[in-house]
């Protein structure tokens, strides 16, 4: 007999959190555009490269939480 899968509420919550993180980060970066636009082009490029990648940092613990209900990886304790 095949059991029906019972999806966890954590996965949709994690997707919603990821979308919220992206939206808030984008608004923050866009709000800085008038200031950043006055910088030299090379400095702007570095800033936007960093800003384009920095939102990824909180995703690893968020995805781990959605899969395991734990924020931290406890598999390497004491080693």
VOGU-3710 file (C-alpha; in Angstrom, 3 decimals, decimal comma):
1> xxxxxxxxxx> 0,000/0,000/0,000  1,335/3,434/-0,932  1,230/6,085/1,776  0,346/9,648/0,864  3,197/12,050/1,467  2,519/14,661/4,114  4,503/17,738/3,075  6,094/19,785/5,818  4,972/23,373/6,416  8,649/24,336/6,696
11> xxxxxxxxxx> 9,309/24,123/2,952  6,628/26,644/1,914  7,677/28,846/4,850  11,304/28,684/3,666  10,279/29,615/0,114  8,315/32,583/1,464  11,294/33,627/3,599  13,658/33,380/0,620  11,358/35,562/-1,487  11,119/38,045/1,380
21> xxxxxxxxxx> 14,908/38,136/1,778  15,334/38,798/-1,951  12,689/41,548/-1,964  14,083/43,327/1,109  17,653/43,032/-0,157  16,679/44,369/-3,588  14,876/47,330/-2,016  17,911/48,075/0,125  20,297/47,966/-2,830  17,968/50,063/-5,002
31> xxxxxxxxxx> 17,649/52,657/-2,243  21,441/53,025/-2,280  21,583/53,515/-6,083  21,652/57,357/-5,998  24,650/57,256/-3,662  26,414/54,388/-5,433  25,865/56,081/-8,812  28,295/58,834/-7,774  31,113/56,374/-7,161  33,754/55,440/-9,754
41> xxxxxxxxxx> 32,568/52,741/-12,151  34,987/50,090/-10,858  33,864/50,659/-7,254  30,228/50,460/-8,396  30,959/47,153/-10,114  32,525/45,725/-6,957  29,613/46,958/-4,836  26,995/45,475/-7,166  28,923/42,200/-7,432  28,962/41,949/-3,642
51> xxxxxxxxxx> 25,314/43,036/-3,349  24,294/40,539/-6,009  25,851/37,656/-4,079  25,424/38,660/-0,419  21,737/37,716/-0,198  22,767/34,089/-0,711  24,530/33,885/2,697  21,424/33,300/4,852  20,067/30,656/2,475  22,173/27,702/3,649
61> xxxxxxxxxx> 20,845/27,676/7,243  17,342/28,461/5,991  17,378/25,536/3,561  18,888/23,262/6,244  16,066/24,279/8,590  13,434/23,558/5,943  14,863/20,052/5,478  15,815/19,083/9,047  14,144/21,577/11,434  17,639/22,514/12,693
71> xxxxxxxxx> 19,422/25,811/12,030  22,941/24,477/12,519  24,769/21,443/11,217  25,456/19,314/14,291  27,003/16,399/12,410  30,615/17,482/13,129  30,452/18,099/16,891  33,788/17,760/18,598  35,701/16,601/15,535
//
